């Protein structure tokens, strides 16, 4: 049977179970006596073992089986959970995650067997392997009856030096897919030997015409314990009795046995019907959600995008006609497309918990590595954002959290000395702000030493010693430059000047921005602002000469008309305006895009664009209005143009460039 068709489903399910293992083991570390948490971990490990066995990932299956044995002992009160056991369990989960990474990359689990972890887990129980229940048929004085063909096969096997075994397999009473479990047993055993007989017959097993027990006769040169262990590693197997058949213990079967089986057939079918009915009822109750490939959602989103484009075109044509019914039809079309767009966007939205959930375990390991004490507090995990953005958030947040732990939080003794609690606090929060999602990483550490940053900038030649009049923001901006670090010593965590550069680059690629607020001795807060979606946004269309540009509405604070005499020129020819007692620098969009500015005007239209708390006025020729636009990628050839974040197709078929607000305010 080809299992590759189920690989995608296995990866998704396995990822969820591994995350569940991490989350619950962190809880267990805090409450080692809580058996309910142990049960949750056991269930995840048990399910993961069964899934791995179904897909044929033997190493992953063996490791979870050994983990399951330890958890079963803890659940039954035979074992007390301590820090050493937790460390081994965490390493086991790390190994399972590594297996999954290899499976995602190659489709196979690789060659690494992690025997040291299997042995470590077995050592916790004080025995290298399970005791194997092996008995001899002669003790009971029993003979095994087979048809003539099987008896001859057994005799030939003995002559050739093979062993003959019988395995009585009992399935769990809650097993619904009995034939599927039996198939896994057959496949596992056939890797170690040859099955020459089964009771009931193979056909009856496939048709689920059996209760919860079946037996197989196997010829093999492998030890009986090895085959039994392989069967037991399959989930929903309750018990396996392993019997070695010796010479003189077999005889020809009489026909009566087959007749008895036929008489029991009706009863077996009744049982199968009941189980199948229970299964169908269970499916009806649980199948309220469905996994959808992101590519299918992308196709749906593209179709909605095309609908919005043609809607804009029809609106343009409608202005040429003064027909009331035509206008009403256009308004109705607009309501439908807006509702459809909102519905598709909701389908694409996923909670940031998808990313946040991996961090508690990471921070736990980080605290041990750094020898520091701190607590990670998360909030707003249910905040939703577009799936494509969530998938890209992981790396920037990892860098910011590591930065907070390594650079921000002080050593415990230093914190006590400064009158702070011995344990530090790192907050990770998310919330919606208009059409943006805001993610904050805040610590109560020592804050950013601005003077040290300035000295590092001078050492690297980024700043001259006489340039002392720099704002706080200008000094902080040095931290986001490539290869810039305030650490004197390079470690595994920091000192290479890579982290914040990666954060800024990635967030700006997503159409967002990063702000930093810091207070020496109090702590630092990094604020990330991101659009809710990268597919369809509201934009203001403006013109310079005959060219049309789009500015995202989310980045616009306001639009003002400014008289020519109100524009002042300051140092180095920079232009500014005073707006409600606030100095705002001015730029001509003409000059930014390489066109000649129009200076012979009495009044200028200025679009005030914001980047965090920083404002910049952009002078344009004319405003065309606000419109929903579909963001199209520029492709690899033009992706290096930092001023342009994308392009859009307007209703008349023309193309307008979308300006990147982050670059307008630089």
Buried (B, 14 or more C-beta within 10 A) or exposed (E): EEEEEBEEEBBEBBBBBBBBBBBBBBBBBEEBEBBEBBBBBBBBBBBBBBBBBBBBBBBBBBBBBBBBBBBBBBBEEEBEBEEEBBEBBBBBBBBBBBBBEBBEEEEEBBEEBBEEBBEBBBEBBEEEEBEBEBEEBEEEEEEBEBEEEBBEBBEEBBEEEBBBBBBBBBBBEEBBBBBBBBBBBBBBBEEBBEBBBBBBBBEBBEBBBBBBBBBBBBBBEBBBBEBBBBBBBBBBBBEBBBBBBEEEBBEEBEEEEEEEBEEEEEEBEEBBEEBEEEEEEEEEEEEEEEEEEEEEBBEBBEEBBEBBBEBBBBBEEBEEEEEEEEBEEBEEBBEEBEEBBEEBBEEBBBBBBBBBBBBBBBBBEBBEEBEBBBEBEBEBBEBBBBBBBBEBBBEBBBBBBBBBBBBBBBBBEBBEEEEBEEBBBBBBBBEEEEBBBBBBBBBBBBBBBBEEBBBBBEEBEEBEEEEEEBEEEEBBBBBBBEEBBBBEEEEEBBBEBBBBBBBBEBBBEBBBBBBBBBEEEEBBBBBBBBBBBBBBBBBBBBBBEEBBBBBBBBBBBEBBEBEEEBBEEEEEEEBBBEBEEEEBBBBBBBEBBEBEBEEEEEEBBBBBBBBBEBBBBBBBBEEBEEBBBBBBEBEEEEEEEEBBBBBBBBBEEEEBBBBBBBBBBE
